[in-house]
Structures are given as C-alpha cells and as structure tokens.
C-alpha cells in the first residue's frame, strides 16, 4: 500500500510540463504489526532551473486501512 502511494506521487510529478526531472533523495519504509511508515524526499528540477524539495511522512494503519499524511 505504502509503496503504491510513493509510485503515484512520482507518476503525478512526471506529467507536469514545467518539471525537468525528479530525483529521490530519501526513501525509508518501516513496518510493524500495526502500521507501515514511509518517509521520502524528492528533489524536483524545474524547466527554469529552479529546484524544489519535497519531504513527506506517510503512515498506513493496518487496523483501519487509512493513510495519514
């Protein structure tokens, strides 16, 4: 579940015309009996040569099936 969330974020970023490239700087996944936690960080290069960094922590609860961002 958590890896598909990350893939959806990457795919969503890839469709914007103003984005030149996306680099994954960090991708940590930790799992326990009750949840999965993802921490990722992207560096996005824009067509005008600006840089944007995105960091997010996502928790998936195995008990209720909810994602918390």
mmJSON file of the N, C-alpha and C atoms, coordinates in Angstrom:
{"data_MODEL":{"atom_site":{
"group_PDB":["ATOM","ATOM","ATOM","ATOM","ATOM","ATOM","ATOM","ATOM","ATOM","ATOM","ATOM","ATOM","ATOM","ATOM","ATOM","ATOM","ATOM","ATOM","ATOM","ATOM","ATOM","ATOM","ATOM","ATOM","ATOM","ATOM","ATOM","ATOM","ATOM","ATOM","ATOM","ATOM","ATOM","ATOM","ATOM","ATOM","ATOM","ATOM","ATOM","ATOM","ATOM","ATOM","ATOM","ATOM","ATOM","ATOM","ATOM","ATOM","ATOM","ATOM","ATOM","ATOM","ATOM","ATOM","ATOM","ATOM","ATOM","ATOM","ATOM","ATOM","ATOM","ATOM","ATOM","ATOM","ATOM","ATOM","ATOM","ATOM","ATOM","ATOM","ATOM","ATOM","ATOM","ATOM","ATOM","ATOM","ATOM","ATOM","ATOM","ATOM","ATOM","ATOM","ATOM","ATOM","ATOM","ATOM","ATOM","ATOM","ATOM","ATOM","ATOM","ATOM","ATOM","ATOM","ATOM","ATOM","ATOM","ATOM","ATOM","ATOM","ATOM","ATOM","ATOM","ATOM","ATOM","ATOM","ATOM","ATOM","ATOM","ATOM","ATOM","ATOM","ATOM","ATOM","ATOM","ATOM","ATOM","ATOM","ATOM","ATOM","ATOM","ATOM","ATOM","ATOM","ATOM","ATOM","ATOM","ATOM","ATOM","ATOM","ATOM","ATOM","ATOM","ATOM","ATOM","ATOM","ATOM","ATOM","ATOM","ATOM","ATOM","ATOM","ATOM","ATOM","ATOM","ATOM","ATOM","ATOM","ATOM","ATOM","ATOM","ATOM","ATOM","ATOM","ATOM","ATOM","ATOM","ATOM","ATOM","ATOM","ATOM","ATOM","ATOM","ATOM","ATOM","ATOM","ATOM","ATOM","ATOM","ATOM","ATOM","ATOM","ATOM","ATOM","ATOM","ATOM","ATOM","ATOM","ATOM","ATOM","ATOM","ATOM","ATOM","ATOM","ATOM","ATOM","ATOM","ATOM","ATOM","ATOM","ATOM","ATOM","ATOM","ATOM","ATOM","ATOM","ATOM","ATOM","ATOM","ATOM","ATOM","ATOM","ATOM","ATOM","ATOM","ATOM","ATOM"],
"id":[1,2,3,4,5,6,7,8,9,10,11,12,13,14,15,16,17,18,19,20,21,22,23,24,25,26,27,28,29,30,31,32,33,34,35,36,37,38,39,40,41,42,43,44,45,46,47,48,49,50,51,52,53,54,55,56,57,58,59,60,61,62,63,64,65,66,67,68,69,70,71,72,73,74,75,76,77,78,79,80,81,82,83,84,85,86,87,88,89,90,91,92,93,94,95,96,97,98,99,100,101,102,103,104,105,106,107,108,109,110,111,112,113,114,115,116,117,118,119,120,121,122,123,124,125,126,127,128,129,130,131,132,133,134,135,136,137,138,139,140,141,142,143,144,145,146,147,148,149,150,151,152,153,154,155,156,157,158,159,160,161,162,163,164,165,166,167,168,169,170,171,172,173,174,175,176,177,178,179,180,181,182,183,184,185,186,187,188,189,190,191,192,193,194,195,196,197,198,199,200,201,202,203,204,205,206,207],
"type_symbol":["N","C","C","N","C","C","N","C","C","N","C","C","N","C","C","N","C","C","N","C","C","N","C","C","N","C","C","N","C","C","N","C","C","N","C","C","N","C","C","N","C","C","N","C","C","N","C","C","N","C","C","N","C","C","N","C","C","N","C","C","N","C","C","N","C","C","N","C","C","N","C","C","N","C","C","N","C","C","N","C","C","N","C","C","N","C","C","N","C","C","N","C","C","N","C","C","N","C","C","N","C","C","N","C","C","N","C","C","N","C","C","N","C","C","N","C","C","N","C","C","N","C","C","N","C","C","N","C","C","N","C","C","N","C","C","N","C","C","N","C","C","N","C","C","N","C","C","N","C","C","N","C","C","N","C","C","N","C","C","N","C","C","N","C","C","N","C","C","N","C","C","N","C","C","N","C","C","N","C","C","N","C","C","N","C","C","N","C","C","N","C","C","N","C","C","N","C","C","N","C","C","N","C","C","N","C","C"],
"label_atom_id":["N","CA","C","N","CA","C","N","CA","C","N","CA","C","N","CA","C","N","CA","C","N","CA","C","N","CA","C","N","CA","C","N","CA","C","N","CA","C","N","CA","C","N","CA","C","N","CA","C","N","CA","C","N","CA","C","N","CA","C","N","CA","C","N","CA","C","N","CA","C","N","CA","C","N","CA","C","N","CA","C","N","CA","C","N","CA","C","N","CA","C","N","CA","C","N","CA","C","N","CA","C","N","CA","C","N","CA","C","N","CA","C","N","CA","C","N","CA","C","N","CA","C","N","CA","C","N","CA","C","N","CA","C","N","CA","C","N","CA","C","N","CA","C","N","CA","C","N","CA","C","N","CA","C","N","CA","C","N","CA","C","N","CA","C","N","CA","C","N","CA","C","N","CA","C","N","CA","C","N","CA","C","N","CA","C","N","CA","C","N","CA","C","N","CA","C","N","CA","C","N","CA","C","N","CA","C","N","CA","C","N","CA","C","N","CA","C","N","CA","C","N","CA","C","N","CA","C","N","CA","C","N","CA","C","N","CA","C","N","CA","C"],
"label_alt_id":[null,null,null,null,null,null,null,null,null,null,null,null,null,null,null,null,null,null,null,null,null,null,null,null,null,null,null,null,null,null,null,null,null,null,null,null,null,null,null,null,null,null,null,null,null,null,null,null,null,null,null,null,null,null,null,null,null,null,null,null,null,null,null,null,null,null,null,null,null,null,null,null,null,null,null,null,null,null,null,null,null,null,null,null,null,null,null,null,null,null,null,null,null,null,null,null,null,null,null,null,null,null,null,null,null,null,null,null,null,null,null,null,null,null,null,null,null,null,null,null,null,null,null,null,null,null,null,null,null,null,null,null,null,null,null,null,null,null,null,null,null,null,null,null,null,null,null,null,null,null,null,null,null,null,null,null,null,null,null,null,null,null,null,null,null,null,null,null,null,null,null,null,null,null,null,null,null,null,null,null,null,null,null,null,null,null,null,null,null,null,null,null,null,null,null,null,null,null,null,null,null,null,null,null,null,null,null],
"label_comp_id":["UNK","UNK","UNK","UNK","UNK","UNK","UNK","UNK","UNK","UNK","UNK","UNK","UNK","UNK","UNK","UNK","UNK","UNK","UNK","UNK","UNK","UNK","UNK","UNK","UNK","UNK","UNK","UNK","UNK","UNK","UNK","UNK","UNK","UNK","UNK","UNK","UNK","UNK","UNK","UNK","UNK","UNK","UNK","UNK","UNK","UNK","UNK","UNK","UNK","UNK","UNK","UNK","UNK","UNK","UNK","UNK","UNK","UNK","UNK","UNK","UNK","UNK","UNK","UNK","UNK","UNK","UNK","UNK","UNK","UNK","UNK","UNK","UNK","UNK","UNK","UNK","UNK","UNK","UNK","UNK","UNK","UNK","UNK","UNK","UNK","UNK","UNK","UNK","UNK","UNK","UNK","UNK","UNK","UNK","UNK","UNK","UNK","UNK","UNK","UNK","UNK","UNK","UNK","UNK","UNK","UNK","UNK","UNK","UNK","UNK","UNK","UNK","UNK","UNK","UNK","UNK","UNK","UNK","UNK","UNK","UNK","UNK","UNK","UNK","UNK","UNK","UNK","UNK","UNK","UNK","UNK","UNK","UNK","UNK","UNK","UNK","UNK","UNK","UNK","UNK","UNK","UNK","UNK","UNK","UNK","UNK","UNK","UNK","UNK","UNK","UNK","UNK","UNK","UNK","UNK","UNK","UNK","UNK","UNK","UNK","UNK","UNK","UNK","UNK","UNK","UNK","UNK","UNK","UNK","UNK","UNK","UNK","UNK","UNK","UNK","UNK","UNK","UNK","UNK","UNK","UNK","UNK","UNK","UNK","UNK","UNK","UNK","UNK","UNK","UNK","UNK","UNK","UNK","UNK","UNK","UNK","UNK","UNK","UNK","UNK","UNK","UNK","UNK","UNK","UNK","UNK","UNK"],
"label_asym_id":["A","A","A","A","A","A","A","A","A","A","A","A","A","A","A","A","A","A","A","A","A","A","A","A","A","A","A","A","A","A","A","A","A","A","A","A","A","A","A","A","A","A","A","A","A","A","A","A","A","A","A","A","A","A","A","A","A","A","A","A","A","A","A","A","A","A","A","A","A","A","A","A","A","A","A","A","A","A","A","A","A","A","A","A","A","A","A","A","A","A","A","A","A","A","A","A","A","A","A","A","A","A","A","A","A","A","A","A","A","A","A","A","A","A","A","A","A","A","A","A","A","A","A","A","A","A","A","A","A","A","A","A","A","A","A","A","A","A","A","A","A","A","A","A","A","A","A","A","A","A","A","A","A","A","A","A","A","A","A","A","A","A","A","A","A","A","A","A","A","A","A","A","A","A","A","A","A","A","A","A","A","A","A","A","A","A","A","A","A","A","A","A","A","A","A","A","A","A","A","A","A","A","A","A","A","A","A"],
"label_entity_id":["1","1","1","1","1","1","1","1","1","1","1","1","1","1","1","1","1","1","1","1","1","1","1","1","1","1","1","1","1","1","1","1","1","1","1","1","1","1","1","1","1","1","1","1","1","1","1","1","1","1","1","1","1","1","1","1","1","1","1","1","1","1","1","1","1","1","1","1","1","1","1","1","1","1","1","1","1","1","1","1","1","1","1","1","1","1","1","1","1","1","1","1","1","1","1","1","1","1","1","1","1","1","1","1","1","1","1","1","1","1","1","1","1","1","1","1","1","1","1","1","1","1","1","1","1","1","1","1","1","1","1","1","1","1","1","1","1","1","1","1","1","1","1","1","1","1","1","1","1","1","1","1","1","1","1","1","1","1","1","1","1","1","1","1","1","1","1","1","1","1","1","1","1","1","1","1","1","1","1","1","1","1","1","1","1","1","1","1","1","1","1","1","1","1","1","1","1","1","1","1","1","1","1","1","1","1","1"],
"label_seq_id":[1,1,1,2,2,2,3,3,3,4,4,4,5,5,5,6,6,6,7,7,7,8,8,8,9,9,9,10,10,10,11,11,11,12,12,12,13,13,13,14,14,14,15,15,15,16,16,16,17,17,17,18,18,18,19,19,19,20,20,20,21,21,21,22,22,22,23,23,23,24,24,24,25,25,25,26,26,26,27,27,27,28,28,28,29,29,29,30,30,30,31,31,31,32,32,32,33,33,33,34,34,34,35,35,35,36,36,36,37,37,37,38,38,38,39,39,39,40,40,40,41,41,41,42,42,42,43,43,43,44,44,44,45,45,45,46,46,46,47,47,47,48,48,48,49,49,49,50,50,50,51,51,51,52,52,52,53,53,53,54,54,54,55,55,55,56,56,56,57,57,57,58,58,58,59,59,59,60,60,60,61,61,61,62,62,62,63,63,63,64,64,64,65,65,65,66,66,66,67,67,67,68,68,68,69,69,69],
"pdbx_PDB_ins_code":[null,null,null,null,null,null,null,null,null,null,null,null,null,null,null,null,null,null,null,null,null,null,null,null,null,null,null,null,null,null,null,null,null,null,null,null,null,null,null,null,null,null,null,null,null,null,null,null,null,null,null,null,null,null,null,null,null,null,null,null,null,null,null,null,null,null,null,null,null,null,null,null,null,null,null,null,null,null,null,null,null,null,null,null,null,null,null,null,null,null,null,null,null,null,null,null,null,null,null,null,null,null,null,null,null,null,null,null,null,null,null,null,null,null,null,null,null,null,null,null,null,null,null,null,null,null,null,null,null,null,null,null,null,null,null,null,null,null,null,null,null,null,null,null,null,null,null,null,null,null,null,null,null,null,null,null,null,null,null,null,null,null,null,null,null,null,null,null,null,null,null,null,null,null,null,null,null,null,null,null,null,null,null,null,null,null,null,null,null,null,null,null,null,null,null,null,null,null,null,null,null,null,null,null,null,null,null],
"Cartn_x":[0.812,0.0,0.854,1.844,2.668,3.567,4.053,4.89,4.064,2.816,1.97,1.684,1.581,1.411,2.618,3.817,5.046,5.106,4.758,4.755,3.752,2.607,1.607,2.114,2.836,3.412,4.42,5.302,6.301,5.639,4.639,3.943,3.214,2.64,1.945,2.913,4.076,5.068,5.585,5.651,6.213,5.355,4.086,3.216,3.209,3.779,3.796,4.831,4.432,5.337,6.462,6.282,7.281,8.333,8.231,9.221,10.195,11.48,12.529,12.919,13.082,13.464,13.073,12.988,12.673,13.72,14.354,15.381,14.932,15.016,14.68,15.931,15.849,16.974,16.905,15.683,15.488,14.19,14.224,13.015,13.194,12.591,12.681,11.295,11.198,9.942,10.187,9.381,9.446,8.097,8.135,6.894,6.837,5.646,5.392,4.11,3.649,2.417,1.181,1.232,0.034,0.094,1.307,1.391,2.641,2.569,3.723,3.969,5.234,5.57,6.562,6.281,7.132,7.595,8.881,9.432,10.208,9.809,10.523,10.869,11.877,12.315,12.695,12.092,12.373,13.042,13.911,14.41,13.857,13.117,12.479,13.196,13.718,14.333,13.283,13.11,12.12,12.747,11.919,12.418,13.183,12.839,13.544,14.788,15.214,16.407,16.267,15.082,14.846,14.762,14.963,14.865,13.767,13.088,12.042,12.307,12.306,12.463,11.173,10.754,9.515,9.864,9.363,9.553,8.197,7.913,6.618,6.762,5.944,5.865,4.445,4.329,3.029,2.949,1.821,1.619,0.354,0.473,-0.655,-0.991,-2.208,-2.665,-3.202,-2.661,-3.146,-4.47,-4.762,-6.007,-7.231,-7.165,-8.332,-8.15,-6.949,-6.704,-6.575,-6.36,-6.282,-4.848,-4.669,-3.394,-3.434,-2.382,-2.242,-1.003,-1.194,-0.102,0.24],
"Cartn_y":[-1.203,0.0,1.265,1.292,2.487,2.697,1.606,1.756,2.242,1.829,2.326,3.819,4.298,5.736,6.498,6.007,6.652,6.647,5.529,5.45,6.425,6.602,7.561,8.99,9.316,10.659,10.893,9.933,10.066,10.193,9.398,9.452,10.776,11.294,12.58,13.714,13.686,14.727,14.659,13.486,13.3,13.915,14.168,14.662,16.183,16.899,18.356,18.82,19.709,20.169,21.042,21.646,22.549,21.826,20.5,19.716,19.051,19.28,18.701,17.309,17.148,15.836,15.737,14.488,14.195,13.204,13.555,12.699,12.3,11.025,10.541,10.673,11.515,11.71,10.781,10.444,9.575,8.803,7.548,6.725,5.629,5.854,4.891,4.336,3.036,2.374,1.515,1.773,0.967,0.297,-0.945,-1.699,-2.378,-2.328,-3.06,-3.87,-4.504,-5.298,-4.441,-3.168,-2.327,-1.231,-0.9,0.172,0.069,0.778,0.991,2.486,2.896,4.309,4.553,5.566,5.96,7.382,7.619,8.969,9.091,10.078,10.267,11.735,11.938,13.288,13.286,14.191,14.344,15.687,15.733,16.993,17.107,18.161,18.38,19.527,19.259,20.302,20.826,22.138,22.756,23.202,23.411,23.802,25.119,26.011,27.293,27.194,25.974,25.651,25.925,26.224,26.301,24.886,24.776,23.485,23.544,22.428,22.285,20.976,21.005,19.778,19.495,18.243,17.803,16.694,16.833,15.78,15.495,14.214,13.84,12.583,12.519,11.328,10.793,9.535,8.907,7.656,7.496,6.323,5.613,4.321,3.474,2.575,2.68,1.853,0.53,-0.557,-1.874,-2.212,-1.527,-1.777,-1.238,0.023,0.622,0.93,0.676,0.874,2.317,3.241,4.663,5.128,6.076,6.746,8.069,8.343,9.643,10.32,11.523,12.255,13.451],
"Cartn_z":[0.0,0.0,0.0,0.87,1.021,-0.194,-0.8,-1.996,-3.191,-3.28,-4.376,-4.209,-2.967,-2.719,-3.266,-2.968,-3.44,-4.97,-5.594,-7.061,-7.67,-7.015,-7.512,-7.424,-6.373,-6.246,-7.367,-7.592,-8.653,-10.023,-10.299,-11.582,-11.754,-10.687,-10.76,-11.078,-10.47,-10.746,-12.179,-12.741,-14.083,-15.185,-14.938,-16.008,-16.155,-15.203,-15.301,-16.311,-17.219,-18.282,-17.725,-16.588,-16.024,-15.183,-15.085,-14.347,-15.32,-15.075,-15.908,-15.421,-14.098,-13.561,-12.088,-11.615,-10.224,-9.716,-8.61,-8.018,-6.611,-6.3,-4.964,-4.087,-3.059,-2.154,-0.944,-0.557,0.603,0.429,0.795,0.781,1.822,2.984,4.083,4.366,4.458,4.8,6.036,7.052,8.276,8.466,8.913,9.058,10.418,11.013,12.259,12.065,13.123,13.036,12.805,13.214,13.116,12.066,11.555,10.566,9.701,8.576,7.707,7.674,7.732,7.678,6.55,5.755,4.637,4.874,4.747,4.743,3.439,2.625,1.374,1.176,0.344,-0.004,-1.47,-2.219,-3.651,-3.9,-4.875,-5.411,-6.831,-7.06,-8.352,-9.05,-10.249,-11.072,-12.039,-12.023,-12.884,-14.197,-15.197,-16.529,-16.488,-15.54,-15.444,-14.555,-14.255,-13.463,-11.968,-11.49,-10.051,-9.488,-8.181,-7.502,-6.452,-6.296,-5.303,-4.571,-3.235,-2.476,-1.727,-1.789,-1.163,-0.178,1.043,2.039,2.668,2.848,3.391,4.244,5.277,6.126,5.99,5.62,5.385,6.249,6.959,7.806,7.341,7.097,6.723,7.9,8.39,9.503,8.972,9.451,9.054,9.744,10.843,11.574,10.845,10.412,9.766,8.286,7.743,6.326,5.894,6.822,6.493,6.326,5.401,5.222,5.968,6.711,7.364,6.793,6.273,5.627,6.486],
"occupancy":[1.0,1.0,1.0,1.0,1.0,1.0,1.0,1.0,1.0,1.0,1.0,1.0,1.0,1.0,1.0,1.0,1.0,1.0,1.0,1.0,1.0,1.0,1.0,1.0,1.0,1.0,1.0,1.0,1.0,1.0,1.0,1.0,1.0,1.0,1.0,1.0,1.0,1.0,1.0,1.0,1.0,1.0,1.0,1.0,1.0,1.0,1.0,1.0,1.0,1.0,1.0,1.0,1.0,1.0,1.0,1.0,1.0,1.0,1.0,1.0,1.0,1.0,1.0,1.0,1.0,1.0,1.0,1.0,1.0,1.0,1.0,1.0,1.0,1.0,1.0,1.0,1.0,1.0,1.0,1.0,1.0,1.0,1.0,1.0,1.0,1.0,1.0,1.0,1.0,1.0,1.0,1.0,1.0,1.0,1.0,1.0,1.0,1.0,1.0,1.0,1.0,1.0,1.0,1.0,1.0,1.0,1.0,1.0,1.0,1.0,1.0,1.0,1.0,1.0,1.0,1.0,1.0,1.0,1.0,1.0,1.0,1.0,1.0,1.0,1.0,1.0,1.0,1.0,1.0,1.0,1.0,1.0,1.0,1.0,1.0,1.0,1.0,1.0,1.0,1.0,1.0,1.0,1.0,1.0,1.0,1.0,1.0,1.0,1.0,1.0,1.0,1.0,1.0,1.0,1.0,1.0,1.0,1.0,1.0,1.0,1.0,1.0,1.0,1.0,1.0,1.0,1.0,1.0,1.0,1.0,1.0,1.0,1.0,1.0,1.0,1.0,1.0,1.0,1.0,1.0,1.0,1.0,1.0,1.0,1.0,1.0,1.0,1.0,1.0,1.0,1.0,1.0,1.0,1.0,1.0,1.0,1.0,1.0,1.0,1.0,1.0,1.0,1.0,1.0,1.0,1.0,1.0],
"B_iso_or_equiv":[0.0,0.0,0.0,0.0,0.0,0.0,0.0,0.0,0.0,0.0,0.0,0.0,0.0,0.0,0.0,0.0,0.0,0.0,0.0,0.0,0.0,0.0,0.0,0.0,0.0,0.0,0.0,0.0,0.0,0.0,0.0,0.0,0.0,0.0,0.0,0.0,0.0,0.0,0.0,0.0,0.0,0.0,0.0,0.0,0.0,0.0,0.0,0.0,0.0,0.0,0.0,0.0,0.0,0.0,0.0,0.0,0.0,0.0,0.0,0.0,0.0,0.0,0.0,0.0,0.0,0.0,0.0,0.0,0.0,0.0,0.0,0.0,0.0,0.0,0.0,0.0,0.0,0.0,0.0,0.0,0.0,0.0,0.0,0.0,0.0,0.0,0.0,0.0,0.0,0.0,0.0,0.0,0.0,0.0,0.0,0.0,0.0,0.0,0.0,0.0,0.0,0.0,0.0,0.0,0.0,0.0,0.0,0.0,0.0,0.0,0.0,0.0,0.0,0.0,0.0,0.0,0.0,0.0,0.0,0.0,0.0,0.0,0.0,0.0,0.0,0.0,0.0,0.0,0.0,0.0,0.0,0.0,0.0,0.0,0.0,0.0,0.0,0.0,0.0,0.0,0.0,0.0,0.0,0.0,0.0,0.0,0.0,0.0,0.0,0.0,0.0,0.0,0.0,0.0,0.0,0.0,0.0,0.0,0.0,0.0,0.0,0.0,0.0,0.0,0.0,0.0,0.0,0.0,0.0,0.0,0.0,0.0,0.0,0.0,0.0,0.0,0.0,0.0,0.0,0.0,0.0,0.0,0.0,0.0,0.0,0.0,0.0,0.0,0.0,0.0,0.0,0.0,0.0,0.0,0.0,0.0,0.0,0.0,0.0,0.0,0.0,0.0,0.0,0.0,0.0,0.0,0.0],
"pdbx_formal_charge":[null,null,null,null,null,null,null,null,null,null,null,null,null,null,null,null,null,null,null,null,null,null,null,null,null,null,null,null,null,null,null,null,null,null,null,null,null,null,null,null,null,null,null,null,null,null,null,null,null,null,null,null,null,null,null,null,null,null,null,null,null,null,null,null,null,null,null,null,null,null,null,null,null,null,null,null,null,null,null,null,null,null,null,null,null,null,null,null,null,null,null,null,null,null,null,null,null,null,null,null,null,null,null,null,null,null,null,null,null,null,null,null,null,null,null,null,null,null,null,null,null,null,null,null,null,null,null,null,null,null,null,null,null,null,null,null,null,null,null,null,null,null,null,null,null,null,null,null,null,null,null,null,null,null,null,null,null,null,null,null,null,null,null,null,null,null,null,null,null,null,null,null,null,null,null,null,null,null,null,null,null,null,null,null,null,null,null,null,null,null,null,null,null,null,null,null,null,null,null,null,null,null,null,null,null,null,null],
"auth_seq_id":[1,1,1,2,2,2,3,3,3,4,4,4,5,5,5,6,6,6,7,7,7,8,8,8,9,9,9,10,10,10,11,11,11,12,12,12,13,13,13,14,14,14,15,15,15,16,16,16,17,17,17,18,18,18,19,19,19,20,20,20,21,21,21,22,22,22,23,23,23,24,24,24,25,25,25,26,26,26,27,27,27,28,28,28,29,29,29,30,30,30,31,31,31,32,32,32,33,33,33,34,34,34,35,35,35,36,36,36,37,37,37,38,38,38,39,39,39,40,40,40,41,41,41,42,42,42,43,43,43,44,44,44,45,45,45,46,46,46,47,47,47,48,48,48,49,49,49,50,50,50,51,51,51,52,52,52,53,53,53,54,54,54,55,55,55,56,56,56,57,57,57,58,58,58,59,59,59,60,60,60,61,61,61,62,62,62,63,63,63,64,64,64,65,65,65,66,66,66,67,67,67,68,68,68,69,69,69],
"auth_comp_id":["UNK","UNK","UNK","UNK","UNK","UNK","UNK","UNK","UNK","UNK","UNK","UNK","UNK","UNK","UNK","UNK","UNK","UNK","UNK","UNK","UNK","UNK","UNK","UNK","UNK","UNK","UNK","UNK","UNK","UNK","UNK","UNK","UNK","UNK","UNK","UNK","UNK","UNK","UNK","UNK","UNK","UNK","UNK","UNK","UNK","UNK","UNK","UNK","UNK","UNK","UNK","UNK","UNK","UNK","UNK","UNK","UNK","UNK","UNK","UNK","UNK","UNK","UNK","UNK","UNK","UNK","UNK","UNK","UNK","UNK","UNK","UNK","UNK","UNK","UNK","UNK","UNK","UNK","UNK","UNK","UNK","UNK","UNK","UNK","UNK","UNK","UNK","UNK","UNK","UNK","UNK","UNK","UNK","UNK","UNK","UNK","UNK","UNK","UNK","UNK","UNK","UNK","UNK","UNK","UNK","UNK","UNK","UNK","UNK","UNK","UNK","UNK","UNK","UNK","UNK","UNK","UNK","UNK","UNK","UNK","UNK","UNK","UNK","UNK","UNK","UNK","UNK","UNK","UNK","UNK","UNK","UNK","UNK","UNK","UNK","UNK","UNK","UNK","UNK","UNK","UNK","UNK","UNK","UNK","UNK","UNK","UNK","UNK","UNK","UNK","UNK","UNK","UNK","UNK","UNK","UNK","UNK","UNK","UNK","UNK","UNK","UNK","UNK","UNK","UNK","UNK","UNK","UNK","UNK","UNK","UNK","UNK","UNK","UNK","UNK","UNK","UNK","UNK","UNK","UNK","UNK","UNK","UNK","UNK","UNK","UNK","UNK","UNK","UNK","UNK","UNK","UNK","UNK","UNK","UNK","UNK","UNK","UNK","UNK","UNK","UNK","UNK","UNK","UNK","UNK","UNK","UNK"],
"auth_asym_id":["A","A","A","A","A","A","A","A","A","A","A","A","A","A","A","A","A","A","A","A","A","A","A","A","A","A","A","A","A","A","A","A","A","A","A","A","A","A","A","A","A","A","A","A","A","A","A","A","A","A","A","A","A","A","A","A","A","A","A","A","A","A","A","A","A","A","A","A","A","A","A","A","A","A","A","A","A","A","A","A","A","A","A","A","A","A","A","A","A","A","A","A","A","A","A","A","A","A","A","A","A","A","A","A","A","A","A","A","A","A","A","A","A","A","A","A","A","A","A","A","A","A","A","A","A","A","A","A","A","A","A","A","A","A","A","A","A","A","A","A","A","A","A","A","A","A","A","A","A","A","A","A","A","A","A","A","A","A","A","A","A","A","A","A","A","A","A","A","A","A","A","A","A","A","A","A","A","A","A","A","A","A","A","A","A","A","A","A","A","A","A","A","A","A","A","A","A","A","A","A","A","A","A","A","A","A","A"],
"auth_atom_id":["N","CA","C","N","CA","C","N","CA","C","N","CA","C","N","CA","C","N","CA","C","N","CA","C","N","CA","C","N","CA","C","N","CA","C","N","CA","C","N","CA","C","N","CA","C","N","CA","C","N","CA","C","N","CA","C","N","CA","C","N","CA","C","N","CA","C","N","CA","C","N","CA","C","N","CA","C","N","CA","C","N","CA","C","N","CA","C","N","CA","C","N","CA","C","N","CA","C","N","CA","C","N","CA","C","N","CA","C","N","CA","C","N","CA","C","N","CA","C","N","CA","C","N","CA","C","N","CA","C","N","CA","C","N","CA","C","N","CA","C","N","CA","C","N","CA","C","N","CA","C","N","CA","C","N","CA","C","N","CA","C","N","CA","C","N","CA","C","N","CA","C","N","CA","C","N","CA","C","N","CA","C","N","CA","C","N","CA","C","N","CA","C","N","CA","C","N","CA","C","N","CA","C","N","CA","C","N","CA","C","N","CA","C","N","CA","C","N","CA","C","N","CA","C","N","CA","C","N","CA","C","N","CA","C","N","CA","C","N","CA","C"],
"pdbx_PDB_model_num":[1,1,1,1,1,1,1,1,1,1,1,1,1,1,1,1,1,1,1,1,1,1,1,1,1,1,1,1,1,1,1,1,1,1,1,1,1,1,1,1,1,1,1,1,1,1,1,1,1,1,1,1,1,1,1,1,1,1,1,1,1,1,1,1,1,1,1,1,1,1,1,1,1,1,1,1,1,1,1,1,1,1,1,1,1,1,1,1,1,1,1,1,1,1,1,1,1,1,1,1,1,1,1,1,1,1,1,1,1,1,1,1,1,1,1,1,1,1,1,1,1,1,1,1,1,1,1,1,1,1,1,1,1,1,1,1,1,1,1,1,1,1,1,1,1,1,1,1,1,1,1,1,1,1,1,1,1,1,1,1,1,1,1,1,1,1,1,1,1,1,1,1,1,1,1,1,1,1,1,1,1,1,1,1,1,1,1,1,1,1,1,1,1,1,1,1,1,1,1,1,1,1,1,1,1,1,1]
}}}
